Amino acid sequence: MAFLQRESGQIHYETQGKGQALVMLRGLGRSSRYWLGFEKQLAKSFKVIQIDMRGLGRTSVPMAWTDTIDDLADDCVAVLDQLRIGRAHVFGLSLGGMVALRLGSRHPERCRSLAIANCSSADYPGFRVNPLAIKDIVIGRVRGKLHEALLHRTIPSAVAKVRGEEILKQWAAIQEVEGLAVDCVLKQIVAAARFTIRGRLKAEELPILFLYGSLDGLVPHYNTRRMHKLVPGSNLQEIKGASHEIHVGHEPQLVSALREFCLQAS
């Protein structure tokens, strides 16, 4: 466990493994604890760096209403500076993917490659989040069944049948320690609503892979396909049978996809 000192507090991060650096960035309202051990699998091939974004987990820097995705990306660069790492691969899930893309556009010299999973942007019309998922989550929150609603929308039903109870227990244990960062989530939504990538990135300058789970019940995967079209030369890959939590239940496929892509990008 390590911390980066900022003016308004500390950014928490952890490192493990050996090899080329790989930054892992979680999605909306999720700290690095919510990788649920997936980072250990990637640490067999990379030096993994997990970062808790502002307002989440063990990071004490608050998320402000004026903070942008750019600010979150700059925090990541500051962590790399403290670790004395010049360039890193970056893997971002959902909102973490937005931060990764902004890292690539603002600081391309610090990135070896970008892998973006189940993400969206404000560059095109359409639902960035499934309206039925929003309804389910709001109702679940009111009824005290938030995790069950999230399980339904972010974990494939086939995986939930086998591991659902285990996942719910893990999420509940994390929430007991960290609480529910509703205020931070709202501020992240404001930042995400303004996020765009059109004209900012070119894959011939920085290798970029867009990934999506074929059964994502939270972020419609046409978002990923549209983002792929906005970045000339980028790669697109489907993880069949995966949902929004793209790694859960499909760890070997995702590890293989990331390892192969990063190897080619190096």
C-alpha positions in Angstrom: 0.0 0.0 0.0 1.4 3.4 -1.0 0.1 7.0 -1.2 0.8 10.0 -3.5 0.5 13.3 -1.6 -1.7 15.9 -3.3 -2.7 19.4 -2.1 -6.1 18.2 -0.8 -5.1 14.7 0.5 -3.6 11.4 -0.7 -4.1 9.2 -3.7 -3.9 5.5 -2.8 -2.2 3.0 -5.1 -0.7 -0.5 -4.9 1.8 -2.3 -7.0 2.5 -6.0 -7.5 4.2 -8.3 -10.1 7.1 -7.7 -12.4 7.5 -6.7 -16.0 6.2 -3.8 -18.0 3.9 -1.5 -16.0 0.2 -1.9 -16.4 -2.1 0.7 -14.8 -5.6 -0.7 -13.9 -8.5 1.8 -13.5 -11.9 0.8 -12.2 -15.3 2.3 -13.2 -18.0 4.5 -11.7 -18.0 4.5 -7.9 -15.6 1.5 -7.7 -12.3 1.4 -5.8 -9.5 -1.0 -6.7 -10.8 -3.5 -4.2 -13.6 -4.2 -6.7 -11.2 -6.0 -9.0 -11.8 -8.9 -6.7 -8.4 -10.4 -7.2 -8.2 -10.1 -11.0 -5.1 -7.9 -10.6 -3.3 -11.0 -9.2 -3.7 -12.8 -12.5 -2.4 -9.8 -14.5 0.5 -9.5 -12.1 1.9 -12.8 -13.4 2.7 -11.0 -16.6 3.0 -7.3 -15.7 4.0 -4.9 -12.9 0.4 -4.0 -12.0 -0.5 -0.6 -10.6 -4.0 -0.2 -9.1 -5.2 3.4 -8.3 -8.1 4.5 -6.3 -9.6 7.6 -8.0 -10.6 10.7 -6.1 -13.3 10.2 -3.5 -13.0 6.4 -3.5 -11.4 3.6 -1.5 -8.4 4.5 0.4 -7.8 7.8 -1.5 -8.5 10.8 0.7 -8.5 13.4 -2.1 -12.2 14.3 -2.5 -13.9 14.4 -5.9 -15.1 18.0 -6.6 -18.0 19.1 -8.8 -15.5 20.9 -10.9 -13.2 18.0 -11.4 -12.9 16.5 -14.9 -11.7 13.3 -16.4 -8.6 15.3 -17.2 -7.9 15.8 -13.5 -8.3 12.0 -12.8 -5.8 11.3 -15.7 -3.3 13.8 -14.3 -3.5 12.0 -10.9 -2.4 8.8 -12.7 0.6 10.6 -14.3 1.6 11.8 -10.9 1.5 8.3 -9.5 3.7 7.1 -12.4 6.1 10.0 -11.7 6.4 9.0 -8.0 7.1 5.4 -9.1 9.6 6.7 -11.6 7.9 4.8 -14.4 8.3 6.5 -17.8 5.7 4.6 -19.8 2.9 2.2 -19.0 0.2 0.1 -20.5 -3.2 1.3 -19.3 -6.4 -0.8 -18.8 -9.6 1.0 -18.0 -13.0 -0.4 -17.3 -16.1 1.9 -17.9 -15.3 5.3 -16.4 -11.8 4.0 -15.9 -11.6 3.7 -19.7 -12.4 7.4 -20.0 -9.6 8.2 -17.7 -7.3 5.9 -19.7 -8.3 7.6 -23.0 -7.7 11.0 -21.5 -4.3 9.8 -20.3 -3.5 8.8 -23.9 -4.6 12.1 -25.4 -3.0 14.4 -22.7 0.1 12.4 -22.0 0.7 10.0 -25.0 4.4 9.9 -24.2 3.6 8.2 -20.8 1.5 5.4 -22.4 2.7 2.2 -24.2 -0.9 1.2 -25.1 -4.5 1.7 -24.0 -7.1 -1.1 -23.5 -10.6 0.3 -23.0 -13.5 -1.9 -21.8 -17.2 -1.3 -21.8 -16.8 2.5 -22.1 -18.8 5.4 -23.7 -18.4 9.0 -24.6 -20.5 12.1 -25.4 -19.4 12.2 -29.0 -22.5 10.6 -30.5 -26.3 10.4 -29.8 -27.7 7.5 -27.9 -28.0 6.0 -24.5 -24.7 5.7 -22.7 -26.3 3.7 -20.0 -29.2 1.3 -20.4 -32.3 3.1 -19.1 -33.7 -0.2 -17.8 -30.5 -0.7 -15.9 -30.9 2.7 -14.3 -34.4 1.8 -13.2 -33.3 -1.5 -11.7 -30.5 0.1 -9.8 -32.6 2.9 -8.4 -35.3 0.5 -7.3 -32.7 -1.8 -5.9 -31.1 1.1 -3.9 -34.5 2.1 -2.5 -35.3 -1.5 -1.5 -31.9 -2.2 0.1 -31.0 -4.6 -2.8 -28.5 -2.5 -4.6 -25.9 -5.2 -5.0 -28.5 -7.7 -6.3 -29.5 -5.2 -8.9 -25.9 -4.6 -9.9 -25.2 -8.3 -10.0 -28.1 -8.7 -12.5 -26.9 -5.9 -14.7 -23.1 -6.4 -14.6 -22.5 -10.1 -14.1 -23.6 -12.8 -16.7 -26.5 -14.9 -15.5 -24.5 -18.1 -16.1 -21.7 -16.8 -13.8 -24.1 -15.4 -11.2 -25.7 -18.9 -10.9 -22.4 -20.3 -9.8 -20.6 -17.4 -8.1 -23.4 -14.9 -7.3 -23.5 -15.4 -3.6 -19.7 -15.2 -3.3 -19.7 -12.0 -5.3 -22.4 -10.4 -3.3 -20.5 -11.3 -0.1 -17.4 -9.7 -1.5 -19.2 -6.5 -2.5 -20.9 -6.3 0.9 -17.6 -6.7 2.7 -16.0 -3.9 0.6 -19.0 -1.6 1.2 -18.8 -2.2 4.9 -15.3 -0.9 4.9 -15.6 1.9 2.3 -19.2 2.9 2.6 -21.3 3.9 -0.4 -19.8 6.9 -2.1 -23.0 8.4 -3.5 -21.7 12.0 -3.6 -18.6 10.9 -5.5 -20.6 8.9 -8.0 -22.8 11.9 -8.8 -19.7 14.0 -9.4 -18.1 11.3 -11.5 -21.3 11.2 -13.6 -21.0 15.0 -14.2 -17.4 14.6 -15.3 -18.3 11.6 -17.5 -21.2 13.5 -19.2 -18.6 16.0 -20.6 -16.1 13.4 -21.8 -15.3 13.3 -25.5 -12.6 11.8 -27.6 -13.3 12.9 -31.2 -10.2 14.0 -33.0 -8.0 13.6 -29.9 -6.4 10.1 -30.5 -4.8 8.3 -33.4 -4.0 4.6 -33.1 -1.0 4.8 -35.4 0.6 7.0 -32.7 -0.7 5.0 -29.7 -2.0 1.4 -29.9 -5.6 1.3 -28.7 -7.8 -1.7 -28.1 -11.5 -1.4 -27.4 -13.1 -4.3 -25.6 -16.8 -5.1 -24.8 -18.7 -7.9 -23.2 -21.4 -9.3 -25.5 -23.9 -9.5 -22.6 -23.2 -6.1 -21.0 -26.5 -5.1 -19.3 -25.3 -1.7 -18.2 -23.5 0.1 -21.0 -24.9 -0.8 -24.4 -22.0 -2.1 -26.5 -22.8 0.0 -29.5 -21.0 2.7 -27.4 -17.7 0.8 -27.7 -18.2 0.2 -31.4 -18.8 3.9 -32.0 -15.8 4.9 -30.0 -13.7 2.4 -32.0 -14.8 4.2 -35.2 -13.8 7.6 -33.7 -10.2 6.4 -33.3 -8.7 5.5 -36.7 -6.7 2.3 -36.7 -7.8 1.2 -33.2 -8.6 -2.5 -32.5 -12.0 -3.9 -31.5 -12.6 -7.2 -29.6 -15.6 -8.8 -28.2 -15.4 -11.0 -25.1 -18.3 -13.4 -25.7 -20.5 -14.2 -22.8 -19.1 -11.4 -20.6 -21.1 -8.5 -19.1 -20.1 -5.1 -17.8 -17.7 -6.5 -15.2 -15.9 -7.9 -18.2 -13.3 -9.9 -16.2 -15.7 -11.7 -13.8 -16.2 -15.2 -15.1 -14.0 -14.6 -18.2 -10.7 -14.0 -16.5 -8.6 -16.3 -18.8 -10.0 -14.7 -22.0 -9.4 -11.2 -20.8 -5.9 -11.9 -19.5 -5.0 -13.5 -22.8 -6.4 -10.6 -24.8 -4.6 -8.0 -22.7 -1.3 -9.9 -22.7 -1.4 -10.4 -26.5 -2.3 -6.8 -27.2 0.3 -5.4 -24.9 3.0 -7.7 -26.3 2.3 -6.5 -29.8 2.2 -2.9 -28.7 5.6 -3.1 -26.9 
